[in-house]
Amino acid sequence: MPKPPSDTVIDLYQAHAAVWETLRSQSLMERGWMERFLTALPTAGHDVLDLGCGSGKPLGAYLIKQGCNVTGVDGAAAMVDTARARFPAQRWITADMRALPPLGKFHGVLAWHSFFHLPPEDQRLMFKAFADLSHAGAALMFTSGTELGDAIGTFEGAPLYHGSLDKTEYRNLLQANAFELIRHVERDPACGGATVWLARKH
């Protein structure tokens, strides 16, 4: 029996890593949000965890240029290999964000266009992980959907899974895990329609 789309996301990115690389916009439309994320980092340090780092561009490259020490995690080894070749001074790890090895704590945690590939039940569990990975005062930024449920897109002719909670549950999970919401925009027209959450750990 074939796997459900929610279980094939990593396989899909692994199989088509080179195609993704050509399709991923390098225009950095995310610049405004990345600047807000950097501003939210504590002054104590700039160790950033990028969950779903892809091939390290453009977001990892931007963080590195701004002086951050980046630990990038992605489930697709082909993506991680490319990132490591580009930026060998940083730390790159092949892992599913739901089953991370011991990584320590960070001053910022980023899950941009990656966290939303998890099913709702897994997204709920990730908020404790976000808290455990964060120093006091750390910034957390992630993208999501807007309503509880599943959505199936396509990538290279195969189904590409997306999941979401509703905005009230995201707010409650942030609060329950000691994060203060700084900024939230649904379908931001300045960022390709992304729904973005930026929070800070108490």
ABEGO torsion letter per residue (X at the ends): XBBBAAAAAAAAAAAAAAAAAAABBAAGAAAAAAAAAAAABBAABABBBBBGAEAGOAAAAAAAAAGBBBBBBBABAAAAAAAAAABAABBBBBBBAABBBBAEBBABBBBBGAAAABBAAAAAAAAAAAAAABBBGBBBBBBBBABBEBBBBBBGGBBBBBBBBBAAAAAAAAAAAGBBBABBBBGBAAAGGBBBBBBBBX
